[in-house]
């Protein structure tokens, strides 16, 4: 719901509403490039200058959207893990929740993982909340057949491999609808089973 009038002075509330306005625009538009400062202000129902006490520019708003998106992803992942038996089943539940997040929040997902070159600063932002979300995956994989007894380096490598695979499932299937994809759940199960050591790798 859009704001009515310009409610200046409501610091935390207005900041949150600016972020929510940007999230709505990202959900509606195909590219984060289309989410301009003026568009965000218009969506929030405020004058553009009202943004500056809270954010220096559009990229600062997108950074806040990214941080909140990673927080949401970590919460969804942790909830999925908590509802499943520890081990491969928990990794499968987490993986399914990850792909569902990409479906349910497509605009937010794009700005998390598919940011345009103009949105990438140097040095890149560390996005600590993103690392926390990834840590949920690492810790969940630690209790799988492949994870037990693995070095931290091997465990991180396996987690990054699964992360990259899940991203591919989340992005490629809707991008290439003409490709004869197998069932999404079957692809997730196959990736989790092989990476987590539930079944032997095919030669």
N, C-alpha and C positions, 0 to 999 in steps of 0.2 A: 504494500500500500504506500502511495506516494505521500510525502509530507505536504502539509498545507501551510503556506506562508514560510517565512524565514525565521526559524526559531534559533537565533544566535544565543550563545551563552550556555547551551546544554552540551558541554564538552564531550563527555564520554558517550552520551546518547547520540549526538550528532556524528561523531567519528564512526560509531557502529553503523549508523544509517548510511553513511557515505560508502562504507565497505559493502553493505548489503545491496546498495544501488549498483555498484560495480559488478557484484556477483550476478544480479539479475540480467544486466546487459550482456555479460559473458555467456549466460545461459541462452540468450536469444540470438546472439550474433556469431557468425562463423569464425571471426578472427578477433583477437585481442586488440589489433590495430584499430578496429572500429570503435573501441571503447575510449572515447576522448574525454578530456576533463570536462568540457561543456556538456557532453552527453551524460556523464555521471551526475553533474550538478542538476541537470534537467530531470533526470530520473529520481533524484533525491528530493526534488521540489525546493531547491535553494538556489541562491545566486552563486555563480562560480567563485567569486572572491571569498565566500564563506568557507570554502574548502581549505584555504591556505593556513589558517591557524592550526589545522590538524594534519595536513599533508603538504609537502613542498611541491609535489607535481604528480602527474598521472602514474608514473612508475612507482612512486611511494605507495600509492593506493593499491596497485597491483601486487606490490610486495606484501602488503597487509592481507590481501586476498589469498596470496600463496601461503602465508603463514597460517591463516585460519583454515585453509583447505587441507594442509598437512595435519593440523590438529584434528580435523574432522575425520580424515583418513585413518589416523592412528587410533582414534576412538572406535571407529567402525571395525577396524582390524582386531583390536583388543576384545571387543564384544564378540566377534566371530570366534576367536580363539577360546574365549571363556565358555562358549556354548558347546564346544566339541571336546572329544577325548584327546588328551595330549599325544603328540606324535604326528604321524602322517595325516590323520583325520583333521587335526587342528590346522596344519598347513593347508590342507585342501579347503577348509572352511574360510581361512584367511584369504586364500587365492581367489575363491569365488566372490568373496565380499569386495576384494580389490577391483575385479572386473565389473561387478555391479556398480561400484562407485563411479567408474568411468561412464557407465550407461546413465546413471541417475543424475550426475552432475557434469555433463559434457563440456560446458564452457569452463567450469572451474578446473576440470581435468586438463584441458588444453593449456591453460595458463600455468598449471603445475609442471607439465612435462613436455609441452611442445611450444615453448615460447619462441617468438621470432627473434632473429639476430639483433634487431633494434632494442629488444627488451633484455638483452644479456649484457651485463656490465662487466668491466674488467678492473680488479679481480672479481670473479663471480661471487654472488652472495652465498654464504654457507648454508642458509636456511636450516637452522638447528632443529626446527620442528619437523623438517623432512627427514633428517637423520634419526630422530626419535621414532618416526613412523617406520623407517627401514629397520631400526633395532627390534621392533616388534616381530618382524619377519625372521631376523637372525635368531632371536631367542626361541621362537616357535620351532624353527628347524633344528635347533640344538638337540631336541628330544626325538628325532627321527633316526632310523637305522643308519643313514649316511652321516648324520650329525654327531652321534655318540662317538666319542673318541677322536673326532676330527680336530685339527688345529684350528685356531681362530681364523687363520688365513684361508684355509680350505673352506671353512663354514661361510665366511664372507663371500668367497668366490661362488659357492653354490647359491647363496642368497641373491647375489647380483645376477646370476644366470637365470634364476627363476623370475626375478623382477623384470628382466629384459624380455623374457618369454611372455609373461602376463601382459606386459605393455604391448607386445606384438599382437596378442589375441585381442586386447581391448581396442587397438587402433586399426589393425589390418582388416579384420572381419567386416566392420561397417564401411571401410574405405574401398573394399574390393568385393562388392556384393555378387558379382558375376563369377567369382572363383568358387569351385565346388568344395566349400568348406565342410568339414565334418561338424557334428554337434559341438557347441561351445563348451559344454560341461565335459565332454569326452576329451577335448583338447587340454583343458585344465587338469583333468585327472591324469592324463598321460604325462604331462610335464611334471606334475608333482610326484607321481609314482617313480619316474626315472631319476629325477634329481635328488629325491629324498631316500632313494635306495629301497623302495618297496618292491620293485621288480628288477631283475638284471637288465642292464643295457643291452640292446640288440647289437650283434657284431656288425 
